C-alpha cells in the first residue's frame, strides 16, 4: 500500500503569515493537532499545538506571532509513492503524529496515524438481503 492510497486529499494548511491566534482557533476545532505550513504550495514547516503552547509559555502574544515564527522548519514529508510500511517506520522512529505528502515538493495530502490504522482494518461484516 502507498501513501497516495490512504492520504487525506483535502488538506488545511497555514501560510507563513497565518497569525498564532488563527492557528489556535483552527487547532481548537478538534479536527487537527497540527498543520502544514506552505509557501506557494511547498511545505516549509509544520505548526502544532506544542508550538503554540511553547510560544505562550515564553510570554508571546498569539495575535502578534506568525506561523513562520514558531513552526518546525524543514519538516519531514513523504512522497506519494512512499510505502505505508516506510511511513509507519518513520512515524514511530521520529514520534510523528502526521506527515505531509508531497509531489515534486508540493503538498498534495496528509497522513495521520489514524489514517494508517484505518487502512489496516478489515471489517468483519457481511451485508445481504433476505427474501
C-alpha positions in Angstrom: 0.0 0.0 0.0 1.3 3.5 -0.9 0.9 7.0 0.7 -1.3 8.1 -2.2 -3.8 5.4 -1.5 -4.5 6.3 2.2 -3.7 10.0 2.4 -6.3 12.7 3.1 -6.5 14.7 -0.1 -8.4 17.6 1.4 -5.8 19.4 3.4 -6.0 22.5 5.5 -2.7 24.3 5.6 -1.4 27.6 7.0 0.6 30.2 5.3 3.8 31.6 6.8 1.8 34.7 7.7 -1.1 33.0 9.5 -1.1 34.5 13.0 -0.9 32.5 16.1 -4.5 33.3 17.2 -5.9 32.0 13.9 -3.7 28.9 14.2 -5.0 28.3 17.8 -8.7 28.7 16.7 -8.2 26.1 13.9 -6.4 23.7 16.2 -9.1 24.1 18.8 -11.7 22.9 16.3 -10.6 19.4 17.4 -10.0 18.3 13.8 -6.3 19.0 13.9 -3.4 18.9 16.3 -1.0 20.4 13.8 -1.0 22.0 10.3 1.5 22.0 7.5 2.7 25.5 6.6 3.0 26.2 2.9 4.7 28.8 0.7 3.4 28.7 -2.9 2.3 25.1 -2.3 5.6 23.9 -1.0 5.7 22.6 2.6 8.1 24.8 4.5 7.0 23.9 8.1 4.6 22.4 10.5 2.8 24.1 13.4 1.5 22.0 16.3 -0.4 22.6 19.5 3.0 22.3 21.2 4.5 25.1 19.2 1.6 27.4 20.3 2.0 26.3 23.9 5.7 26.9 23.8 5.2 30.4 22.4 2.6 31.3 25.0 4.8 29.9 27.7 7.5 32.2 26.5 5.1 35.1 27.0 4.4 35.7 23.3 1.0 37.2 22.3 -0.7 34.8 19.8 -2.1 37.8 17.9 1.5 39.1 17.3 3.3 36.0 16.2 3.0 34.1 12.9 3.4 30.5 11.7 6.8 31.2 10.3 8.0 32.4 13.8 7.0 29.2 15.6 6.8 26.4 13.0 9.2 23.4 12.8 11.2 24.2 9.7 12.2 21.6 7.1 9.5 19.2 8.2 9.6 15.5 7.4 7.5 14.8 4.3 6.9 11.7 2.2 6.3 11.3 -1.5 3.1 9.9 -2.8 4.8 6.6 -3.8 6.2 6.0 -0.3 5.1 2.7 1.1 2.9 2.7 4.2 5.4 0.4 5.9 8.1 3.1 5.4 5.7 5.7 6.8 5.0 3.6 9.9 8.7 3.2 10.5 9.3 6.9 10.1 6.4 7.9 12.3 7.4 5.5 15.1 11.1 6.3 14.9 10.5 10.1 14.9 7.4 10.1 17.1 5.4 11.9 14.4 1.6 12.2 14.5 1.0 13.2 10.9 3.2 13.6 7.8 2.6 15.8 4.8 2.5 14.0 1.4 4.2 15.8 -1.5 4.6 15.5 -5.2 7.5 17.5 -6.7 7.8 19.3 -3.3 4.1 20.5 -3.5 1.6 19.5 -0.8 -1.0 17.0 -2.1 -2.1 15.3 1.1 -1.6 14.4 4.8 -1.4 11.1 6.5 -2.1 10.7 10.2 -1.6 7.7 12.4 -5.4 7.2 12.3 -5.3 7.1 8.5 -2.8 4.2 8.7 -4.8 2.3 11.3 -8.0 2.7 9.3 -6.2 1.4 6.2 -5.2 -1.8 8.1 -8.6 -2.6 9.5 -10.6 -5.2 7.5 -14.2 -5.1 8.7 -15.7 -8.4 9.6 -19.3 -7.6 8.4 -21.3 -9.1 5.6 -24.3 -7.3 4.1 -27.0 -9.4 2.5 -30.7 -9.1 1.7 -33.2 -11.8 2.5 -36.3 -12.7 0.5 
